[in-house]
């Protein structure tokens, strides 16, 4: 995700379903407190929080 890959690309590279990737990405967003942030990309915010930790 930090490399800018889509869920489909991540799923293909990890040999899992796209829905599995979506579930895990949503879990990451939830743990970082990024519940449906308006006006910002949750992926970008997640990466920034990860880099800031």
Predicted model as a PDB file, atoms N, CA, C, CB and O in Angstrom, pLDDT in the B-factor column:
MODEL        1                                                                  
ATOM      1  N   UNK A   1       0.839  -1.176   0.000  1.00 80.00           N  
ATOM      2  CA  UNK A   1       0.000   0.000   0.000  1.00 80.00           C  
ATOM      3  C   UNK A   1       0.882   1.236   0.000  1.00 80.00           C  
ATOM      4  CB  UNK A   1      -0.953   0.000   1.208  1.00 80.00           C  
ATOM      5  O   UNK A   1       0.587   2.204  -0.701  1.00 80.00           O  
ATOM      6  N   UNK A   2       1.959   1.219   0.776  1.00 77.00           N  
ATOM      7  CA  UNK A   2       2.855   2.365   0.853  1.00 77.00           C  
ATOM      8  C   UNK A   2       3.576   2.603  -0.468  1.00 77.00           C  
ATOM      9  CB  UNK A   2       3.867   2.165   1.969  1.00 77.00           C  
ATOM     10  O   UNK A   2       4.066   3.704  -0.722  1.00 77.00           O  
ATOM     11  N   UNK A   3       3.641   1.587  -1.298  1.00 83.00           N  
ATOM     12  CA  UNK A   3       4.278   1.727  -2.599  1.00 83.00           C  
ATOM     13  C   UNK A   3       3.305   2.202  -3.668  1.00 83.00           C  
ATOM     14  CB  UNK A   3       4.894   0.416  -3.015  1.00 83.00           C  
ATOM     15  O   UNK A   3       3.678   2.341  -4.832  1.00 83.00           O  
ATOM     16  N   UNK A   4       2.058   2.450  -3.275  1.00 83.00           N  
ATOM     17  CA  UNK A   4       1.066   2.981  -4.203  1.00 83.00           C  
ATOM     18  C   UNK A   4       0.311   1.944  -5.003  1.00 83.00           C  
ATOM     19  CB  UNK A   4       1.719   3.898  -5.131  1.00 83.00           C  
ATOM     20  O   UNK A   4      -0.350   2.281  -5.986  1.00 83.00           O  
ATOM     21  N   UNK A   5       0.396   0.685  -4.599  1.00 90.00           N  
ATOM     22  CA  UNK A   5      -0.304  -0.374  -5.332  1.00 90.00           C  
ATOM     23  C   UNK A   5      -1.786  -0.395  -4.983  1.00 90.00           C  
ATOM     24  CB  UNK A   5       0.325  -1.739  -5.032  1.00 90.00           C  
ATOM     25  O   UNK A   5      -2.182  -0.077  -3.862  1.00 90.00           O  
ATOM     26  N   UNK A   6      -2.586  -0.771  -5.956  1.00 91.00           N  
ATOM     27  CA  UNK A   6      -4.025  -0.913  -5.730  1.00 91.00           C  
ATOM     28  C   UNK A   6      -4.285  -2.215  -4.995  1.00 91.00           C  
ATOM     29  CB  UNK A   6      -4.813  -0.871  -7.070  1.00 91.00           C  
ATOM     30  O   UNK A   6      -3.406  -3.071  -4.892  1.00 91.00           O  
ATOM     31  N   UNK A   7      -5.505  -2.356  -4.483  1.00 92.00           N  
ATOM     32  CA  UNK A   7      -5.880  -3.601  -3.804  1.00 92.00           C  
ATOM     33  C   UNK A   7      -5.752  -4.793  -4.750  1.00 92.00           C  
ATOM     34  CB  UNK A   7      -7.320  -3.508  -3.259  1.00 92.00           C  
ATOM     35  O   UNK A   7      -5.330  -5.873  -4.336  1.00 92.00           O  
ATOM     36  N   UNK A   8      -6.116  -4.600  -6.016  1.00 95.00           N  
ATOM     37  CA  UNK A   8      -6.034  -5.689  -6.987  1.00 95.00           C  
ATOM     38  C   UNK A   8      -4.586  -6.130  -7.196  1.00 95.00           C  
ATOM     39  CB  UNK A   8      -6.652  -5.259  -8.324  1.00 95.00           C  
ATOM     40  O   UNK A   8      -4.305  -7.326  -7.274  1.00 95.00           O  
ATOM     41  N   UNK A   9      -3.677  -5.175  -7.285  1.00 95.00           N  
ATOM     42  CA  UNK A   9      -2.266  -5.507  -7.475  1.00 95.00           C  
ATOM     43  C   UNK A   9      -1.698  -6.202  -6.246  1.00 95.00           C  
ATOM     44  CB  UNK A   9      -1.457  -4.247  -7.786  1.00 95.00           C  
ATOM     45  O   UNK A   9      -0.942  -7.167  -6.362  1.00 95.00           O  
ATOM     46  N   UNK A  10      -2.066  -5.709  -5.073  1.00 95.00           N  
ATOM     47  CA  UNK A  10      -1.603  -6.331  -3.829  1.00 95.00           C  
ATOM     48  C   UNK A  10      -2.107  -7.773  -3.761  1.00 95.00           C  
ATOM     49  CB  UNK A  10      -2.089  -5.522  -2.588  1.00 95.00           C  
ATOM     50  O   UNK A  10      -1.351  -8.682  -3.417  1.00 95.00           O  
ATOM     51  N   UNK A  11      -3.374  -7.980  -4.087  1.00 96.00           N  
ATOM     52  CA  UNK A  11      -3.958  -9.324  -4.055  1.00 96.00           C  
ATOM     53  C   UNK A  11      -3.225 -10.253  -5.022  1.00 96.00           C  
ATOM     54  CB  UNK A  11      -5.460  -9.270  -4.403  1.00 96.00           C  
ATOM     55  O   UNK A  11      -2.931 -11.402  -4.691  1.00 96.00           O  
ATOM     56  N   UNK A  12      -2.938  -9.748  -6.210  1.00 97.00           N  
ATOM     57  CA  UNK A  12      -2.239 -10.557  -7.206  1.00 97.00           C  
ATOM     58  C   UNK A  12      -0.839 -10.935  -6.725  1.00 97.00           C  
ATOM     59  CB  UNK A  12      -2.152  -9.805  -8.538  1.00 97.00           C  
ATOM     60  O   UNK A  12      -0.419 -12.083  -6.866  1.00 97.00           O  
ATOM     61  N   UNK A  13      -0.125  -9.972  -6.160  1.00 96.00           N  
ATOM     62  CA  UNK A  13       1.241 -10.232  -5.695  1.00 96.00           C  
ATOM     63  C   UNK A  13       1.281 -11.188  -4.504  1.00 96.00           C  
ATOM     64  CB  UNK A  13       1.917  -8.924  -5.319  1.00 96.00           C  
ATOM     65  O   UNK A  13       2.220 -11.971  -4.363  1.00 96.00           O  
ATOM     66  N   UNK A  14       0.263 -11.120  -3.652  1.00 96.00           N  
ATOM     67  CA  UNK A  14       0.236 -11.981  -2.465  1.00 96.00           C  
ATOM     68  C   UNK A  14      -0.527 -13.282  -2.693  1.00 96.00           C  
ATOM     69  CB  UNK A  14      -0.381 -11.234  -1.304  1.00 96.00           C  
ATOM     70  O   UNK A  14      -0.576 -14.135  -1.807  1.00 96.00           O  
ATOM     71  N   UNK A  15      -1.127 -13.440  -3.884  1.00 97.00           N  
ATOM     72  CA  UNK A  15      -1.892 -14.637  -4.228  1.00 97.00           C  
ATOM     73  C   UNK A  15      -3.060 -14.852  -3.262  1.00 97.00           C  
ATOM     74  CB  UNK A  15      -0.977 -15.865  -4.228  1.00 97.00           C  
ATOM     75  O   UNK A  15      -3.298 -15.962  -2.785  1.00 97.00           O  
ATOM     76  N   UNK A  16      -3.776 -13.766  -2.987  1.00 97.00           N  
ATOM     77  CA  UNK A  16      -4.994 -13.822  -2.167  1.00 97.00           C  
ATOM     78  C   UNK A  16      -6.101 -13.100  -2.933  1.00 97.00           C  
ATOM     79  CB  UNK A  16      -4.766 -13.171  -0.740  1.00 97.00           C  
ATOM     80  O   UNK A  16      -5.847 -12.470  -3.959  1.00 97.00           O  
ATOM     81  N   UNK A  17      -7.325 -13.196  -2.428  1.00 97.00           N  
ATOM     82  CA  UNK A  17      -8.438 -12.527  -3.094  1.00 97.00           C  
ATOM     83  C   UNK A  17      -8.407 -11.030  -2.813  1.00 97.00           C  
ATOM     84  CB  UNK A  17      -9.776 -13.125  -2.642  1.00 97.00           C  
ATOM     85  O   UNK A  17      -7.849 -10.574  -1.815  1.00 97.00           O  
ATOM     86  N   UNK A  18      -9.022 -10.285  -3.718  1.00 96.00           N  
ATOM     87  CA  UNK A  18      -9.090  -8.843  -3.538  1.00 96.00           C  
ATOM     88  C   UNK A  18      -9.923  -8.495  -2.301  1.00 96.00           C  
ATOM     89  CB  UNK A  18      -9.681  -8.173  -4.792  1.00 96.00           C  
ATOM     90  O   UNK A  18      -9.626  -7.521  -1.609  1.00 96.00           O  
ATOM     91  N   UNK A  19     -10.953  -9.278  -2.022  1.00 96.00           N  
ATOM     92  CA  UNK A  19     -11.765  -9.011  -0.837  1.00 96.00           C  
ATOM     93  C   UNK A  19     -10.960  -9.210   0.445  1.00 96.00           C  
ATOM     94  CB  UNK A  19     -12.999  -9.914  -0.826  1.00 96.00           C  
ATOM     95  O   UNK A  19     -11.194  -8.514   1.433  1.00 96.00           O  
ATOM     96  N   UNK A  20     -10.017 -10.150   0.442  1.00 97.00           N  
ATOM     97  CA  UNK A  20      -9.150 -10.348   1.613  1.00 97.00           C  
ATOM     98  C   UNK A  20      -8.282  -9.113   1.834  1.00 97.00           C  
ATOM     99  CB  UNK A  20      -8.259 -11.610   1.435  1.00 97.00           C  
ATOM    100  O   UNK A  20      -8.107  -8.660   2.965  1.00 97.00           O  
ATOM    101  N   UNK A  21      -7.745  -8.577   0.754  1.00 95.00           N  
ATOM    102  CA  UNK A  21      -6.923  -7.363   0.864  1.00 95.00           C  
ATOM    103  C   UNK A  21      -7.774  -6.205   1.381  1.00 95.00           C  
ATOM    104  CB  UNK A  21      -6.288  -6.998  -0.511  1.00 95.00           C  
ATOM    105  O   UNK A  21      -7.335  -5.465   2.261  1.00 95.00           O  
ATOM    106  N   UNK A  22      -8.976  -6.041   0.850  1.00 94.00           N  
ATOM    107  CA  UNK A  22      -9.865  -4.961   1.287  1.00 94.00           C  
ATOM    108  C   UNK A  22     -10.178  -5.071   2.771  1.00 94.00           C  
ATOM    109  CB  UNK A  22     -11.163  -4.979   0.479  1.00 94.00           C  
ATOM    110  O   UNK A  22     -10.201  -4.061   3.475  1.00 94.00           O  
ATOM    111  N   UNK A  23     -10.417  -6.281   3.253  1.00 95.00           N  
ATOM    112  CA  UNK A  23     -10.704  -6.488   4.676  1.00 95.00           C  
ATOM    113  C   UNK A  23      -9.517  -6.084   5.532  1.00 95.00           C  
ATOM    114  CB  UNK A  23     -11.069  -7.951   4.947  1.00 95.00           C  
ATOM    115  O   UNK A  23      -9.685  -5.427   6.559  1.00 95.00           O  
ATOM    116  N   UNK A  24      -8.318  -6.473   5.115  1.00 94.00           N  
ATOM    117  CA  UNK A  24      -7.122  -6.138   5.887  1.00 94.00           C  
ATOM    118  C   UNK A  24      -6.823  -4.637   5.835  1.00 94.00           C  
ATOM    119  CB  UNK A  24      -5.918  -6.929   5.364  1.00 94.00           C  
ATOM    120  O   UNK A  24      -6.431  -4.048   6.843  1.00 94.00           O  
ATOM    121  N   UNK A  25      -7.006  -4.027   4.681  1.00 89.00           N  
ATOM    122  CA  UNK A  25      -6.786  -2.585   4.552  1.00 89.00           C  
ATOM    123  C   UNK A  25      -7.764  -1.831   5.446  1.00 89.00           C  
ATOM    124  CB  UNK A  25      -6.940  -2.132   3.076  1.00 89.00           C  
ATOM    125  O   UNK A  25      -7.375  -0.881   6.124  1.00 89.00           O  
ATOM    126  N   UNK A  26      -9.020  -2.243   5.453  1.00 89.00           N  
ATOM    127  CA  UNK A  26     -10.011  -1.593   6.317  1.00 89.00           C  
ATOM    128  C   UNK A  26      -9.675  -1.779   7.793  1.00 89.00           C  
ATOM    129  CB  UNK A  26     -11.408  -2.145   6.030  1.00 89.00           C  
ATOM    130  O   UNK A  26      -9.913  -0.876   8.594  1.00 89.00           O  
ATOM    131  N   UNK A  27      -9.128  -2.930   8.163  1.00 91.00           N  
ATOM    132  CA  UNK A  27      -8.695  -3.159   9.545  1.00 91.00           C  
ATOM    133  C   UNK A  27      -7.560  -2.206   9.908  1.00 91.00           C  
ATOM    134  CB  UNK A  27      -8.247  -4.627   9.742  1.00 91.00           C  
ATOM    135  O   UNK A  27      -7.526  -1.665  11.013  1.00 91.00           O  
ATOM    136  N   UNK A  28      -6.635  -2.005   8.977  1.00 85.00           N  
ATOM    137  CA  UNK A  28      -5.544  -1.053   9.209  1.00 85.00           C  
ATOM    138  C   UNK A  28      -6.098   0.343   9.408  1.00 85.00           C  
ATOM    139  CB  UNK A  28      -4.546  -1.066   8.037  1.00 85.00           C  
ATOM    140  O   UNK A  28      -5.698   1.046  10.337  1.00 85.00           O  
ATOM    141  N   UNK A  29      -7.018   0.751   8.544  1.00 85.00           N  
ATOM    142  CA  UNK A  29      -7.631   2.082   8.673  1.00 85.00           C  
ATOM    143  C   UNK A  29      -8.315   2.239  10.026  1.00 85.00           C  
ATOM    144  CB  UNK A  29      -8.645   2.321   7.541  1.00 85.00           C  
ATOM    145  O   UNK A  29      -8.187   3.278  10.674  1.00 85.00           O  
ATOM    146  N   UNK A  30      -9.043   1.206  10.450  1.00 87.00           N  
ATOM    147  CA  UNK A  30      -9.741   1.248  11.741  1.00 87.00           C  
ATOM    148  C   UNK A  30      -8.749   1.386  12.899  1.00 87.00           C  
ATOM    149  CB  UNK A  30     -10.600  -0.020  11.928  1.00 87.00           C  
ATOM    150  O   UNK A  30      -8.965   2.190  13.806  1.00 87.00           O  
ATOM    151  N   UNK A  31      -7.675   0.615  12.873  1.00 86.00           N  
ATOM    152  CA  UNK A  31      -6.682   0.668  13.947  1.00 86.00           C  
ATOM    153  C   UNK A  31      -5.980   2.019  14.011  1.00 86.00           C  
ATOM    154  CB  UNK A  31      -5.654  -0.435  13.762  1.00 86.00           C  
ATOM    155  O   UNK A  31      -5.549   2.452  15.080  1.00 86.00           O  
ATOM    156  N   UNK A  32      -5.867   2.682  12.866  1.00 83.00           N  
ATOM    157  CA  UNK A  32      -5.244   4.008  12.825  1.00 83.00           C  
ATOM    158  C   UNK A  32      -6.252   5.129  13.063  1.00 83.00           C  
ATOM    159  CB  UNK A  32      -4.557   4.218  11.487  1.00 83.00           C  
ATOM    160  O   UNK A  32      -5.892   6.306  13.057  1.00 83.00           O  
ATOM    161  N   UNK A  33      -7.515   4.760  13.273  1.00 83.00           N  
ATOM    162  CA  UNK A  33      -8.549   5.758  13.525  1.00 83.00           C  
ATOM    163  C   UNK A  33      -8.922   6.549  12.288  1.00 83.00           C  
ATOM    164  CB  UNK A  33      -8.099   6.697  14.595  1.00 83.00           C  
ATOM    165  O   UNK A  33      -9.300   7.716  12.393  1.00 83.00           O  
ATOM    166  N   UNK A  34      -8.824   5.940  11.125  1.00 83.00           N  
ATOM    167  CA  UNK A  34      -9.128   6.622   9.866  1.00 83.00           C  
ATOM    168  C   UNK A  34     -10.471   6.131   9.323  1.00 83.00           C  
ATOM    169  CB  UNK A  34      -7.999   6.387   8.824  1.00 83.00           C  
ATOM    170  O   UNK A  34     -10.544   5.531   8.251  1.00 83.00           O  
ATOM    171  N   UNK A  35     -11.506   6.395  10.070  1.00 77.00           N  
ATOM    172  CA  UNK A  35     -12.841   5.964   9.682  1.00 77.00           C  
ATOM    173  C   UNK A  35     -13.466   6.995   8.747  1.00 77.00           C  
ATOM    174  CB  UNK A  35     -13.730   5.747  10.927  1.00 77.00           C  
ATOM    175  O   UNK A  35     -13.853   8.078   9.186  1.00 77.00           O  
ATOM    176  N   UNK A  36     -13.564   6.671   7.489  1.00 74.00           N  
ATOM    177  CA  UNK A  36     -14.248   7.494   6.481  1.00 74.00           C  
ATOM    178  C   UNK A  36     -13.931   8.980   6.608  1.00 74.00           C  
ATOM    179  CB  UNK A  36     -15.740   7.294   6.585  1.00 74.00           C  
ATOM    180  O   UNK A  36     -14.823   9.791   6.859  1.00 74.00           O  
ATOM    181  N   UNK A  37     -12.682   9.329   6.438  1.00 68.00           N  
ATOM    182  CA  UNK A  37     -12.231  10.714   6.499  1.00 68.00           C  
ATOM    183  C   UNK A  37     -12.641  11.408   5.209  1.00 68.00           C  
ATOM    184  CB  UNK A  37     -10.688  10.800   6.717  1.00 68.00           C  
ATOM    185  O   UNK A  37     -12.328  10.930   4.119  1.00 68.00           O  
ATOM    186  N   UNK A  38     -13.333  12.524   5.326  1.00 74.00           N  
ATOM    187  CA  UNK A  38     -13.809  13.255   4.164  1.00 74.00           C  
ATOM    188  C   UNK A  38     -12.741  14.213   3.657  1.00 74.00           C  
ATOM    189  CB  UNK A  38     -15.089  14.018   4.500  1.00 74.00           C  
ATOM    190  O   UNK A  38     -12.115  14.930   4.437  1.00 74.00           O  
ATOM    191  N   UNK A  39     -12.539  14.218   2.350  1.00 77.00           N  
ATOM    192  CA  UNK A  39     -11.631  15.163   1.733  1.00 77.00           C  
ATOM    193  C   UNK A  39     -10.174  14.736   1.691  1.00 77.00           C  
ATOM    194  CB  UNK A  39     -11.727  16.433   2.435  1.00 77.00           C  
ATOM    195  O   UNK A  39      -9.339  15.462   1.152  1.00 77.00           O  
ATOM    196  N   UNK A  40      -9.850  13.579   2.246  1.00 77.00           N  
ATOM    197  CA  UNK A  40      -8.476  13.097   2.258  1.00 77.00           C  
ATOM    198  C   UNK A  40      -8.446  11.632   1.848  1.00 77.00           C  
ATOM    199  CB  UNK A  40      -7.838  13.287   3.650  1.00 77.00           C  
ATOM    200  O   UNK A  40      -9.427  10.910   2.028  1.00 77.00           O  
ATOM    201  N   UNK A  41      -7.337  11.201   1.305  1.00 81.00           N  
ATOM    202  CA  UNK A  41      -7.149   9.799   0.971  1.00 81.00           C  
ATOM    203  C   UNK A  41      -6.728   9.050   2.232  1.00 81.00           C  
ATOM    204  CB  UNK A  41      -6.094   9.627  -0.162  1.00 81.00           C  
ATOM    205  O   UNK A  41      -5.704   9.366   2.838  1.00 81.00           O  
ATOM    206  N   UNK A  42      -7.515   8.066   2.618  1.00 84.00           N  
ATOM    207  CA  UNK A  42      -7.169   7.297   3.814  1.00 84.00           C  
ATOM    208  C   UNK A  42      -5.870   6.540   3.614  1.00 84.00           C  
ATOM    209  CB  UNK A  42      -8.291   6.325   4.172  1.00 84.00           C  
ATOM    210  O   UNK A  42      -5.140   6.313   4.579  1.00 84.00           O  
ATOM    211  N   UNK A  43      -5.564   6.145   2.394  1.00 82.00           N  
ATOM    212  CA  UNK A  43      -4.303   5.458   2.114  1.00 82.00           C  
ATOM    213  C   UNK A  43      -3.121   6.380   2.399  1.00 82.00           C  
ATOM    214  CB  UNK A  43      -4.264   4.971   0.648  1.00 82.00           C  
ATOM    215  O   UNK A  43      -2.144   5.969   3.024  1.00 82.00           O  
ATOM    216  N   UNK A  44      -3.211   7.613   1.945  1.00 83.00           N  
ATOM    217  CA  UNK A  44      -2.124   8.577   2.175  1.00 83.00           C  
ATOM    218  C   UNK A  44      -2.001   8.861   3.663  1.00 83.00           C  
ATOM    219  CB  UNK A  44      -2.371   9.896   1.391  1.00 83.00           C  
ATOM    220  O   UNK A  44      -0.889   8.888   4.192  1.00 83.00           O  
ATOM    221  N   UNK A  45      -3.111   9.072   4.346  1.00 83.00           N  
ATOM    222  CA  UNK A  45      -3.071   9.336   5.781  1.00 83.00           C  
ATOM    223  C   UNK A  45      -2.489   8.151   6.549  1.00 83.00           C  
ATOM    224  CB  UNK A  45      -4.472   9.657   6.299  1.00 83.00           C  
ATOM    225  O   UNK A  45      -1.735   8.347   7.503  1.00 83.00           O  
ATOM    226  N   UNK A  46      -2.828   6.930   6.148  1.00 84.00           N  
ATOM    227  CA  UNK A  46      -2.289   5.734   6.803  1.00 84.00           C  
ATOM    228  C   UNK A  46      -0.784   5.668   6.631  1.00 84.00           C  
ATOM    229  CB  UNK A  46      -2.942   4.462   6.240  1.00 84.00           C  
ATOM    230  O   UNK A  46      -0.066   5.340   7.576  1.00 84.00           O  
ATOM    231  N   UNK A  47      -0.302   5.971   5.453  1.00 81.00           N  
ATOM    232  CA  UNK A  47       1.131   5.942   5.186  1.00 81.00           C  
ATOM    233  C   UNK A  47       1.847   7.013   6.006  1.00 81.00           C  
ATOM    234  CB  UNK A  47       1.406   6.142   3.684  1.00 81.00           C  
ATOM    235  O   UNK A  47       2.905   6.765   6.584  1.00 81.00           O  
ATOM    236  N   UNK A  48       1.258   8.200   6.049  1.00 84.00           N  
ATOM    237  CA  UNK A  48       1.876   9.286   6.833  1.00 84.00           C  
ATOM    238  C   UNK A  48       1.938   8.941   8.327  1.00 84.00           C  
ATOM    239  CB  UNK A  48       1.090  10.600   6.634  1.00 84.00           C  
ATOM    240  O   UNK A  48       2.927   9.234   8.998  1.00 84.00           O  
ATOM    241  N   UNK A  49       0.878   8.321   8.832  1.00 82.00           N  
ATOM    242  CA  UNK A  49       0.880   7.913  10.241  1.00 82.00           C  
ATOM    243  C   UNK A  49       1.916   6.831  10.487  1.00 82.00           C  
ATOM    244  CB  UNK A  49      -0.508   7.415  10.663  1.00 82.00           C  
ATOM    245  O   UNK A  49       2.601   6.838  11.510  1.00 82.00           O  
ATOM    246  N   UNK A  50       2.029   5.905   9.550  1.00 80.00           N  
ATOM    247  CA  UNK A  50       3.027   4.839   9.674  1.00 80.00           C  
ATOM    248  C   UNK A  50       4.436   5.428   9.669  1.00 80.00           C  
ATOM    249  CB  UNK A  50       2.873   3.810   8.529  1.00 80.00           C  
ATOM    250  O   UNK A  50       5.273   5.041  10.484  1.00 80.00           O  
ATOM    251  N   UNK A  51       4.695   6.345   8.773  1.00 83.00           N  
ATOM    252  CA  UNK A  51       6.024   6.953   8.684  1.00 83.00           C  
ATOM    253  C   UNK A  51       6.336   7.815   9.895  1.00 83.00           C  
ATOM    254  CB  UNK A  51       6.136   7.787   7.421  1.00 83.00           C  
ATOM    255  O   UNK A  51       7.498   7.971  10.270  1.00 83.00           O  
ATOM    256  N   UNK A  52       5.303   8.374  10.506  1.00 79.00           N  
ATOM    257  CA  UNK A  52       5.489   9.223  11.677  1.00 79.00           C  
ATOM    258  C   UNK A  52       5.689   8.455  12.972  1.00 79.00           C  
ATOM    259  CB  UNK A  52       4.321  10.124  11.825  1.00 79.00           C  
ATOM    260  O   UNK A  52       6.052   9.042  13.992  1.00 79.00           O  
ATOM    261  N   UNK A  53       5.455   7.146  12.942  1.00 65.00           N  
ATOM    262  CA  UNK A  53       5.578   6.350  14.167  1.00 65.00           C  
ATOM    263  C   UNK A  53       6.975   5.827  14.384  1.00 65.00           C  
ATOM    264  CB  UNK A  53       4.621   5.198  14.136  1.00 65.00           C  
ATOM    265  O   UNK A  53       7.230   5.140  15.373  1.00 65.00           O  
TER     266      UNK A  53                                                      
ENDMDL                                                                          
END                                                                             
